Amino acid sequence: MRAVLLTEYGNDDGCLTFKSDYDIIHKPLNGNEILIKVKACGLSKTDLSLKNGFFKDFATDLPKILGFEVVGVVQKIGPEATILSLGDPVVTMIPIDSQGGYCDYTIQPEHNIIKIPSPDLSNNNNNNNNENSNFGTLDNLIDMEEVVAVTGPGIRAYQALHYMCKVTQGETILILNGASSANHIAVQLASLWGCSIITTCNNDSQREYLDRLPKIGVNIAKIIDLREEDLSAVVMNETGNLGVDYILEDESIDPSNYKNDYIGFTKNDLIQSLAIHGTWVTSHYLQLDPPDSKILFLKSASVSYLFPQTWSLSQSQQGRFLNIIMDILEKIKTGVIRSNVAGIYPLSKITDVHQMLNDDNIVGKLIIKL
């Protein structure tokens, strides 16, 4: 069995070791464990964070297999498994303290796995046209690469919009880099739930993707091109100087780089863009200067920290976690939301794909296909 192992923590390619004889196929399954033949694995910043050692207190001992957004087929069933059957196409979000999906097979408990539904072709005549072909059509959305492209971003979007911000129709949200792997599903869900959306781009590829979204029914009030426009000034102008109710940050934007020209804004710009009682959702462990904290205090505004793996680390939260995946799959099935795949690569190219993950200009999801 092929597998890519993390053998030491660090940033260089030497941390990952390719093995062609890593065998778990013959390991006896206990309880409700399921052996999944991995078909595709979605990559995210969580992979890089664990590789760099940030999550080593939560992870298993090295060597470790990364890759936590996985789709595949049920290959073998444990003696106490009752829901899944051999050959079922499935999707799972693997906890970071378990062995991941950079391999041909993975073993996961049945309660952490969802069966992928068949596509609903009833609306195919409304969505299968050339203008929308870049977003995937209903007759190919059942492809596993399409499913894994929305699993991680979908869970992140639900946590931010529904559970943390509790968005309602008519509220205004600023979604930074709406074309990114992390936020492209958040833009679609916010539109579906009736929010007024302001989003940003900083290159032509991002702008092209965002400009196409209205063609599939995603309503965006304003796209701010950070190469030419001032973030806080445009936000205040678009909202009548009220500011936005919520800000959802892109996980690829490191707070230490806020002042770089290519990002085009500072932490203070985001705080100034918040409305009274507004919420800024960040996926970074940032620190605020006293003047910024004072502005938040005077606005009765808040910063909320989002770690998408929180629920998968707690067995007591599995019900909420799985409900999100089930709803996301239903929205894929009916064409309500669309995936955006940046590229699909073989397992042998994993080090190259890790380098791509560091490129904040990537549009869409990077996927490893096995």
Secondary structure, DSSP 8 states (H G I E B T S, - for coil): --EEEE-S-SSSGGGEEEES----TTS---TTEEEEEEEEEE--HHHHHHHTTTTTTTS-SSSEE---EEEEEEEEE-TT--S--TT-EEEEE--TTS--SSBSEEEEEGGGEEE-----GGGHHHH-SGGGGGG--TTTTTSHHHHHHHHHHHHHHHIIIIIIS---TT-EEEETTTTBTTTHHHHHHHHHTT-EEEEEESSHHHHHHHHHGGGGT---SEEEETTTS-HHHHHHHHTTTS-EEEEE--TT--GGGTTSTTT---HHHHHHHEEEEEEEEESS-----HHHHHHHHHHT-EEEE--TTTGGG-GGGHHHHHHHHHHHHHHHHTTSS---EEEEEEGGGHHHHHHHHT-TT--BEEEEE-
